[in-house]
Amino acid sequence: MSTKNQSRLRRAKSTRARIAKQDIARLSVHRSGQHLYAQVISSSGDQVIAAANTLQDAVVQGLTGTKNKVAATAVGKMIAERARAAGVEQVAFDRSGFLYHGRIKALADAAREGGLQF
């Protein structure tokens, strides 16, 4: 019997194997109970190009909380802004095995609005 986290990691592993074949940067997202983290990782996987999360003051300034869709939208906009500043416009979305729903979907939509293509 597998746990919820083991199932998520199994899904993430198969997704990352498929993304590795594309040979483009990936937008990796992690969701915890309290915070949301996003990183743009190079196609080789050895360098973080841009990062944003709900622990950074620039992201959460003016927000009422860190575990809602509004905060996820702020992280999505910030990661798109930082990735474009670093010269990355095309990414593969790595949801890390999380369902494409709620905060994950809000972050993805905001990143697309910010100019990232995936």
C-alpha positions in Angstrom: 0.0 0.0 0.0 1.4 3.4 -1.0 0.9 6.6 0.9 -0.4 9.8 -0.6 3.1 11.3 -0.9 4.6 8.2 -2.5 1.8 8.3 -5.1 2.5 11.9 -5.8 6.2 11.3 -6.2 5.5 8.4 -8.6 3.4 10.7 -10.8 6.1 13.4 -10.6 8.8 10.9 -11.7 7.0 9.9 -14.8 6.2 13.6 -15.7 9.9 14.6 -15.2 11.1 11.8 -17.4 8.8 13.0 -20.2 9.9 16.6 -19.7 13.6 15.6 -19.8 13.1 14.4 -23.4 11.8 17.8 -24.4 15.1 19.5 -23.6 13.7 22.8 -22.4 13.6 24.6 -19.1 11.0 23.4 -16.6 8.8 25.3 -14.2 8.7 23.2 -11.1 6.0 23.8 -8.5 5.8 22.6 -4.9 2.8 23.1 -2.7 2.9 22.6 1.1 0.2 23.3 3.6 1.3 26.8 4.3 3.4 27.9 1.3 3.9 27.6 -2.5 7.2 27.4 -4.2 8.1 27.8 -7.9 11.4 27.4 -9.7 12.5 27.6 -13.3 15.2 25.0 -13.8 17.6 24.7 -16.8 17.0 21.9 -19.3 20.1 20.1 -18.0 18.6 20.2 -14.5 21.7 21.6 -12.8 20.9 25.3 -12.5 18.0 27.2 -11.0 17.3 30.1 -13.4 14.6 31.9 -11.4 12.6 31.2 -8.2 9.7 32.7 -6.3 7.7 31.6 -3.3 5.3 32.8 -0.6 8.2 33.3 1.9 9.6 36.3 0.0 8.5 39.7 1.0 8.3 41.0 -2.6 5.7 38.3 -3.4 3.4 38.5 -0.3 3.4 42.2 0.2 -0.3 43.3 0.4 -1.7 39.7 0.6 -3.8 38.5 3.4 -2.5 34.9 3.5 0.0 32.6 1.9 -2.2 29.5 1.3 -4.8 30.7 -1.1 -5.3 31.3 -4.9 -4.5 35.0 -4.6 -1.0 34.1 -3.2 -0.6 31.5 -5.9 -1.4 34.1 -8.6 1.2 36.4 -7.1 3.9 33.7 -7.2 2.9 32.9 -10.8 3.3 36.5 -11.9 6.6 36.9 -10.0 8.1 33.7 -11.5 7.1 34.7 -15.0 8.7 38.2 -14.5 11.9 36.7 -13.1 12.2 34.0 -15.8 11.6 36.5 -18.6 14.3 38.8 -17.1 16.7 35.8 -17.2 15.8 35.3 -20.9 13.5 32.2 -20.6 10.1 32.4 -22.3 9.4 28.7 -23.1 9.1 26.2 -20.3 7.6 22.8 -19.5 5.2 22.8 -16.5 6.2 20.4 -13.8 3.4 20.2 -11.3 5.4 17.7 -9.2 2.5 15.2 -9.1 0.0 17.6 -7.6 -3.4 17.8 -9.2 -3.9 20.6 -11.7 -6.5 22.3 -9.6 -6.8 25.2 -7.1 -3.5 26.8 -6.2 -1.5 24.9 -8.9 -3.9 26.0 -11.6 -3.9 29.6 -10.4 -0.1 29.7 -10.5 0.0 28.3 -14.0 -2.6 30.7 -15.3 -0.8 33.7 -13.8 2.6 32.5 -15.2 1.0 32.3 -18.7 -0.5 35.8 -18.3 3.0 36.9 -17.3 4.4 35.8 -20.6 5.7 32.2 -20.1 4.7 29.8 -22.8 3.8 26.2 -21.9 
